[in-house]
Amino acid sequence: MALPVLSSSGVKFRRVLAHFPQELSLAFAYGSGVFRQAGPSAGHSENNMLDFVFAVDDSVTWHMMNLLKNKSHYSFLKVFGPKQISNIQSYGAGIYYNTLVPCNGRMIKYGVISTDALIDDLLHWKTLYVAGRLQKPVKILTQNENGKLQAALVSNLKSAVTAAFLMLPESFSEEDLYMQIAGLSYSGDFRMIIGEDRSKVQNIVKPNVPYFQKLYSNILQDCPQVVYKHHLGRLEIDKSPEGQFTQLMALPKNLQQKITSLVDPPGKNRDVEEILLQVAHDPDCGLVVHQGISGIVRSSSIVQSAKTILTAG
């Protein structure tokens, strides 16, 4: 199954990409500089920062080549060399950002993540940092023929749908689903409380419903647990304990472990399947899932934000 991502042939993106070493397994652009958003930034996307993520197979080699081409992009950490930069990259969400970089008349920010770390996050939701961005519309700029990465990208979308189902009622609108999915990676993120626009999720989803449909419609149509009334924009899911147990068992490994630690008292050491069966019968099942996701996001967002301050040029 090919990932239904949004490809871009835009000249402005290709021009930016040309400034960097081309050994990329995946490169994508995201955010308000790429997709129109409602709220204060509406209508000003051409002035917004362009955000990129570059996945690379060998972080040390890529940073070495990028230091030769773009040394000014790096903070004082450049004096320690590519190996130390790569070591710092591995902390938090496993991504290293260079921010406030002037490029072709625009301000850009780009993050570098190893392909292996990206696949780990997509499959297991280790931090939900980059995986969360890829649950929302992005513009894919380049992607190599890595079958494992391709499968992980699709798996991440399916996991997002499953987690959203567990937190939604039996019947809901398509927009409700996309709001729930778009909010996954902001659950527990302290920046949503002390800095970011608290209506951010709504501002992302409302102008971009067709892009969310492009990402998720095939998954919804193929999912045996949902009745997808596409012409009405409505969905119905199985909220029985059996249905919820099936969904819980399909969640990424790290989220299952977070849920287990929330529910299982210390010393009991029950197996994951037994605990998830208990959660499936709990009227607050959706709340427990939300708390598990919040725990993943909270820890990674704090470390990543501290690291971004350190790496700012």
Salt bridges, closest charged atoms under 4 A:
GLU46 OE2 - LYS12 NZ 3.46
GLU46 OE1 - ARG106 NH1 3.47
ASP51 OD1 - LYS109 NZ 3.75
ASP120 OD1 - HIS124 NE2 3.99
GLU175 OE2 - LYS206 NZ 2.64
ASP189 OD2 - ARG191 NH2 2.55
GLU196 OE1 - LYS200 NZ 3.63
GLU236 OE2 - LYS229 NZ 3.05
ASP264 OD1 - ARG270 NE 2.96
GLU274 OE2 - ARG270 NH1 3.99
